[in-house]
Each structure stands twice: as C-alpha cells, then as structure tokens.
C-alpha cells in the first residue's frame, strides 16, 4: 500500500492536533518542558533545542487553534459524506 497525499495530510493533521492538545500544566511541566523554566549556568536558554521546541509547541497551540477547528470540521464532513 502506497502512502498517498491523502494519508500524508491525515498524518500531518493528527500530529498537529496532538501538539495542540498538550497541556502545559499537566504534561509539559511534569517532564520539565514548561516555558517558565529558569536558564542554567553556561547555556543561554534561547539557544537550546528544548527551548525552541517548547516555543514551537506554544506557537502551534496559539496560532493554529481556530484553523485546526475549521480543518477538522472539513475533514469530518468529508469522511462522513465520501468516507
């Protein structure tokens, strides 16, 4: 079975949905990935990969909230009608 554009779109959509529903208080802070972590000595916080990933997660949660709702509704309607 070949991976088509439809399956690739679904995989990307599911991945973005998974990032969007991560709770910073319940999950990310527990593993030490919250945005309020103080930088340590010798390593500037803005240069670390972990800090960049935390900022990416925060940006996805903030910027993609409304577009994700619309895209998910379109995908659900498409699956219900053409399935």
Phi and psi in radians as a Rosetta constraint file:
Dihedral C 1 N 2 CA 2 C 2 CIRCULARHARMONIC -1.516 0.35
Dihedral N 2 CA 2 C 2 N 3 CIRCULARHARMONIC 2.609 0.35
Dihedral C 2 N 3 CA 3 C 3 CIRCULARHARMONIC -1.497 0.35
Dihedral N 3 CA 3 C 3 N 4 CIRCULARHARMONIC 1.913 0.35
Dihedral C 3 N 4 CA 4 C 4 CIRCULARHARMONIC -1.609 0.35
Dihedral N 4 CA 4 C 4 N 5 CIRCULARHARMONIC -3.140 0.35
Dihedral C 4 N 5 CA 5 C 5 CIRCULARHARMONIC -1.163 0.35
Dihedral N 5 CA 5 C 5 N 6 CIRCULARHARMONIC -0.569 0.35
Dihedral C 5 N 6 CA 6 C 6 CIRCULARHARMONIC -1.128 0.35
Dihedral N 6 CA 6 C 6 N 7 CIRCULARHARMONIC -0.804 0.35
Dihedral C 6 N 7 CA 7 C 7 CIRCULARHARMONIC -1.170 0.35
Dihedral N 7 CA 7 C 7 N 8 CIRCULARHARMONIC -0.627 0.35
Dihedral C 7 N 8 CA 8 C 8 CIRCULARHARMONIC -1.134 0.35
Dihedral N 8 CA 8 C 8 N 9 CIRCULARHARMONIC -0.722 0.35
Dihedral C 8 N 9 CA 9 C 9 CIRCULARHARMONIC -1.086 0.35
Dihedral N 9 CA 9 C 9 N 10 CIRCULARHARMONIC -0.757 0.35
Dihedral C 9 N 10 CA 10 C 10 CIRCULARHARMONIC -1.096 0.35
Dihedral N 10 CA 10 C 10 N 11 CIRCULARHARMONIC -0.733 0.35
Dihedral C 10 N 11 CA 11 C 11 CIRCULARHARMONIC -1.128 0.35
Dihedral N 11 CA 11 C 11 N 12 CIRCULARHARMONIC -0.751 0.35
Dihedral C 11 N 12 CA 12 C 12 CIRCULARHARMONIC -1.145 0.35
Dihedral N 12 CA 12 C 12 N 13 CIRCULARHARMONIC -0.734 0.35
Dihedral C 12 N 13 CA 13 C 13 CIRCULARHARMONIC -1.097 0.35
Dihedral N 13 CA 13 C 13 N 14 CIRCULARHARMONIC -0.745 0.35
Dihedral C 13 N 14 CA 14 C 14 CIRCULARHARMONIC -1.132 0.35
Dihedral N 14 CA 14 C 14 N 15 CIRCULARHARMONIC -0.671 0.35
Dihedral C 14 N 15 CA 15 C 15 CIRCULARHARMONIC -1.147 0.35
Dihedral N 15 CA 15 C 15 N 16 CIRCULARHARMONIC -0.762 0.35
Dihedral C 15 N 16 CA 16 C 16 CIRCULARHARMONIC -1.167 0.35
Dihedral N 16 CA 16 C 16 N 17 CIRCULARHARMONIC -0.661 0.35
Dihedral C 16 N 17 CA 17 C 17 CIRCULARHARMONIC -1.084 0.35
Dihedral N 17 CA 17 C 17 N 18 CIRCULARHARMONIC -0.704 0.35
Dihedral C 17 N 18 CA 18 C 18 CIRCULARHARMONIC -1.117 0.35
Dihedral N 18 CA 18 C 18 N 19 CIRCULARHARMONIC -0.702 0.35
Dihedral C 18 N 19 CA 19 C 19 CIRCULARHARMONIC -1.160 0.35
Dihedral N 19 CA 19 C 19 N 20 CIRCULARHARMONIC -0.694 0.35
Dihedral C 19 N 20 CA 20 C 20 CIRCULARHARMONIC -1.185 0.35
Dihedral N 20 CA 20 C 20 N 21 CIRCULARHARMONIC -0.492 0.35
Dihedral C 20 N 21 CA 21 C 21 CIRCULARHARMONIC -1.642 0.35
Dihedral N 21 CA 21 C 21 N 22 CIRCULARHARMONIC -0.002 0.35
Dihedral C 21 N 22 CA 22 C 22 CIRCULARHARMONIC -1.142 0.35
Dihedral N 22 CA 22 C 22 N 23 CIRCULARHARMONIC 2.244 0.35
Dihedral C 22 N 23 CA 23 C 23 CIRCULARHARMONIC -1.602 0.35
Dihedral N 23 CA 23 C 23 N 24 CIRCULARHARMONIC 2.152 0.35
Dihedral C 23 N 24 CA 24 C 24 CIRCULARHARMONIC -1.178 0.35
Dihedral N 24 CA 24 C 24 N 25 CIRCULARHARMONIC -0.667 0.35
Dihedral C 24 N 25 CA 25 C 25 CIRCULARHARMONIC -1.265 0.35
Dihedral N 25 CA 25 C 25 N 26 CIRCULARHARMONIC -0.733 0.35
Dihedral C 25 N 26 CA 26 C 26 CIRCULARHARMONIC -1.506 0.35
Dihedral N 26 CA 26 C 26 N 27 CIRCULARHARMONIC -0.652 0.35
Dihedral C 26 N 27 CA 27 C 27 CIRCULARHARMONIC -1.923 0.35
Dihedral N 27 CA 27 C 27 N 28 CIRCULARHARMONIC -0.952 0.35
Dihedral C 27 N 28 CA 28 C 28 CIRCULARHARMONIC -1.173 0.35
Dihedral N 28 CA 28 C 28 N 29 CIRCULARHARMONIC -0.688 0.35
Dihedral C 28 N 29 CA 29 C 29 CIRCULARHARMONIC -1.179 0.35
Dihedral N 29 CA 29 C 29 N 30 CIRCULARHARMONIC -0.556 0.35
Dihedral C 29 N 30 CA 30 C 30 CIRCULARHARMONIC -1.147 0.35
Dihedral N 30 CA 30 C 30 N 31 CIRCULARHARMONIC -0.598 0.35
Dihedral C 30 N 31 CA 31 C 31 CIRCULARHARMONIC -1.690 0.35
Dihedral N 31 CA 31 C 31 N 32 CIRCULARHARMONIC 0.113 0.35
Dihedral C 31 N 32 CA 32 C 32 CIRCULARHARMONIC 1.467 0.35
Dihedral N 32 CA 32 C 32 N 33 CIRCULARHARMONIC 0.439 0.35
Dihedral C 32 N 33 CA 33 C 33 CIRCULARHARMONIC -1.978 0.35
Dihedral N 33 CA 33 C 33 N 34 CIRCULARHARMONIC 0.514 0.35
Dihedral C 33 N 34 CA 34 C 34 CIRCULARHARMONIC -1.441 0.35
Dihedral N 34 CA 34 C 34 N 35 CIRCULARHARMONIC 2.825 0.35
Dihedral C 34 N 35 CA 35 C 35 CIRCULARHARMONIC -1.361 0.35
Dihedral N 35 CA 35 C 35 N 36 CIRCULARHARMONIC -0.191 0.35
Dihedral C 35 N 36 CA 36 C 36 CIRCULARHARMONIC -1.683 0.35
Dihedral N 36 CA 36 C 36 N 37 CIRCULARHARMONIC 0.344 0.35
Dihedral C 36 N 37 CA 37 C 37 CIRCULARHARMONIC -1.330 0.35
Dihedral N 37 CA 37 C 37 N 38 CIRCULARHARMONIC 2.314 0.35
Dihedral C 37 N 38 CA 38 C 38 CIRCULARHARMONIC -1.304 0.35
Dihedral N 38 CA 38 C 38 N 39 CIRCULARHARMONIC 2.440 0.35
Dihedral C 38 N 39 CA 39 C 39 CIRCULARHARMONIC -1.243 0.35
Dihedral N 39 CA 39 C 39 N 40 CIRCULARHARMONIC 2.586 0.35
Dihedral C 39 N 40 CA 40 C 40 CIRCULARHARMONIC -1.518 0.35
Dihedral N 40 CA 40 C 40 N 41 CIRCULARHARMONIC 3.123 0.35
Dihedral C 40 N 41 CA 41 C 41 CIRCULARHARMONIC -1.333 0.35
Dihedral N 41 CA 41 C 41 N 42 CIRCULARHARMONIC 2.428 0.35
Dihedral C 41 N 42 CA 42 C 42 CIRCULARHARMONIC 1.517 0.35
Dihedral N 42 CA 42 C 42 N 43 CIRCULARHARMONIC -0.348 0.35
Dihedral C 42 N 43 CA 43 C 43 CIRCULARHARMONIC -2.128 0.35
Dihedral N 43 CA 43 C 43 N 44 CIRCULARHARMONIC 2.114 0.35
Dihedral C 43 N 44 CA 44 C 44 CIRCULARHARMONIC -1.328 0.35
Dihedral N 44 CA 44 C 44 N 45 CIRCULARHARMONIC 2.331 0.35
Dihedral C 44 N 45 CA 45 C 45 CIRCULARHARMONIC -1.115 0.35
Dihedral N 45 CA 45 C 45 N 46 CIRCULARHARMONIC -0.618 0.35
Dihedral C 45 N 46 CA 46 C 46 CIRCULARHARMONIC -1.267 0.35
Dihedral N 46 CA 46 C 46 N 47 CIRCULARHARMONIC -0.180 0.35
Dihedral C 46 N 47 CA 47 C 47 CIRCULARHARMONIC -1.725 0.35
Dihedral N 47 CA 47 C 47 N 48 CIRCULARHARMONIC -0.208 0.35
Dihedral C 47 N 48 CA 48 C 48 CIRCULARHARMONIC -1.374 0.35
Dihedral N 48 CA 48 C 48 N 49 CIRCULARHARMONIC 2.633 0.35
Dihedral C 48 N 49 CA 49 C 49 CIRCULARHARMONIC -1.165 0.35
Dihedral N 49 CA 49 C 49 N 50 CIRCULARHARMONIC -0.678 0.35
Dihedral C 49 N 50 CA 50 C 50 CIRCULARHARMONIC -1.058 0.35
Dihedral N 50 CA 50 C 50 N 51 CIRCULARHARMONIC -0.752 0.35
Dihedral C 50 N 51 CA 51 C 51 CIRCULARHARMONIC -1.120 0.35
Dihedral N 51 CA 51 C 51 N 52 CIRCULARHARMONIC -0.691 0.35
Dihedral C 51 N 52 CA 52 C 52 CIRCULARHARMONIC -1.167 0.35
Dihedral N 52 CA 52 C 52 N 53 CIRCULARHARMONIC -0.662 0.35
Dihedral C 52 N 53 CA 53 C 53 CIRCULARHARMONIC -1.178 0.35
Dihedral N 53 CA 53 C 53 N 54 CIRCULARHARMONIC -0.709 0.35
Dihedral C 53 N 54 CA 54 C 54 CIRCULARHARMONIC -1.099 0.35
Dihedral N 54 CA 54 C 54 N 55 CIRCULARHARMONIC -0.732 0.35
Dihedral C 54 N 55 CA 55 C 55 CIRCULARHARMONIC -1.141 0.35
Dihedral N 55 CA 55 C 55 N 56 CIRCULARHARMONIC -0.658 0.35
Dihedral C 55 N 56 CA 56 C 56 CIRCULARHARMONIC -1.117 0.35
Dihedral N 56 CA 56 C 56 N 57 CIRCULARHARMONIC -0.755 0.35
Dihedral C 56 N 57 CA 57 C 57 CIRCULARHARMONIC -1.089 0.35
Dihedral N 57 CA 57 C 57 N 58 CIRCULARHARMONIC -0.750 0.35
Dihedral C 57 N 58 CA 58 C 58 CIRCULARHARMONIC -1.121 0.35
Dihedral N 58 CA 58 C 58 N 59 CIRCULARHARMONIC -0.711 0.35
Dihedral C 58 N 59 CA 59 C 59 CIRCULARHARMONIC -1.161 0.35
Dihedral N 59 CA 59 C 59 N 60 CIRCULARHARMONIC -0.716 0.35
Dihedral C 59 N 60 CA 60 C 60 CIRCULARHARMONIC -1.114 0.35
Dihedral N 60 CA 60 C 60 N 61 CIRCULARHARMONIC -0.744 0.35
Dihedral C 60 N 61 CA 61 C 61 CIRCULARHARMONIC -1.119 0.35
Dihedral N 61 CA 61 C 61 N 62 CIRCULARHARMONIC -0.618 0.35
Dihedral C 61 N 62 CA 62 C 62 CIRCULARHARMONIC -1.425 0.35
Dihedral N 62 CA 62 C 62 N 63 CIRCULARHARMONIC -0.885 0.35
Dihedral C 62 N 63 CA 63 C 63 CIRCULARHARMONIC -1.431 0.35
Dihedral N 63 CA 63 C 63 N 64 CIRCULARHARMONIC -0.479 0.35
Dihedral C 63 N 64 CA 64 C 64 CIRCULARHARMONIC -1.744 0.35
Dihedral N 64 CA 64 C 64 N 65 CIRCULARHARMONIC 0.116 0.35
Dihedral C 64 N 65 CA 65 C 65 CIRCULARHARMONIC -1.076 0.35
Dihedral N 65 CA 65 C 65 N 66 CIRCULARHARMONIC -0.991 0.35
Dihedral C 65 N 66 CA 66 C 66 CIRCULARHARMONIC -1.206 0.35
Dihedral N 66 CA 66 C 66 N 67 CIRCULARHARMONIC -0.799 0.35
Dihedral C 66 N 67 CA 67 C 67 CIRCULARHARMONIC -1.057 0.35
Dihedral N 67 CA 67 C 67 N 68 CIRCULARHARMONIC -0.618 0.35
Dihedral C 67 N 68 CA 68 C 68 CIRCULARHARMONIC -1.151 0.35
Dihedral N 68 CA 68 C 68 N 69 CIRCULARHARMONIC -0.650 0.35
Dihedral C 68 N 69 CA 69 C 69 CIRCULARHARMONIC -1.071 0.35
Dihedral N 69 CA 69 C 69 N 70 CIRCULARHARMONIC -0.823 0.35
Dihedral C 69 N 70 CA 70 C 70 CIRCULARHARMONIC -1.119 0.35
Dihedral N 70 CA 70 C 70 N 71 CIRCULARHARMONIC -0.783 0.35
Dihedral C 70 N 71 CA 71 C 71 CIRCULARHARMONIC -1.129 0.35
Dihedral N 71 CA 71 C 71 N 72 CIRCULARHARMONIC -0.720 0.35
Dihedral C 71 N 72 CA 72 C 72 CIRCULARHARMONIC -1.121 0.35
Dihedral N 72 CA 72 C 72 N 73 CIRCULARHARMONIC -0.687 0.35
Dihedral C 72 N 73 CA 73 C 73 CIRCULARHARMONIC -1.110 0.35
Dihedral N 73 CA 73 C 73 N 74 CIRCULARHARMONIC -0.758 0.35
Dihedral C 73 N 74 CA 74 C 74 CIRCULARHARMONIC -1.092 0.35
Dihedral N 74 CA 74 C 74 N 75 CIRCULARHARMONIC -0.749 0.35
Dihedral C 74 N 75 CA 75 C 75 CIRCULARHARMONIC -1.150 0.35
Dihedral N 75 CA 75 C 75 N 76 CIRCULARHARMONIC -0.720 0.35
Dihedral C 75 N 76 CA 76 C 76 CIRCULARHARMONIC -1.122 0.35
Dihedral N 76 CA 76 C 76 N 77 CIRCULARHARMONIC -0.773 0.35
Dihedral C 76 N 77 CA 77 C 77 CIRCULARHARMONIC -1.106 0.35
Dihedral N 77 CA 77 C 77 N 78 CIRCULARHARMONIC -0.727 0.35
Dihedral C 77 N 78 CA 78 C 78 CIRCULARHARMONIC -1.066 0.35
Dihedral N 78 CA 78 C 78 N 79 CIRCULARHARMONIC -0.791 0.35
Dihedral C 78 N 79 CA 79 C 79 CIRCULARHARMONIC -1.151 0.35
Dihedral N 79 CA 79 C 79 N 80 CIRCULARHARMONIC -0.650 0.35
Dihedral C 79 N 80 CA 80 C 80 CIRCULARHARMONIC -1.205 0.35
Dihedral N 80 CA 80 C 80 N 81 CIRCULARHARMONIC -0.691 0.35
Dihedral C 80 N 81 CA 81 C 81 CIRCULARHARMONIC -1.428 0.35
Dihedral N 81 CA 81 C 81 N 82 CIRCULARHARMONIC -0.764 0.35
Dihedral C 81 N 82 CA 82 C 82 CIRCULARHARMONIC -1.931 0.35
Dihedral N 82 CA 82 C 82 N 83 CIRCULARHARMONIC -0.230 0.35
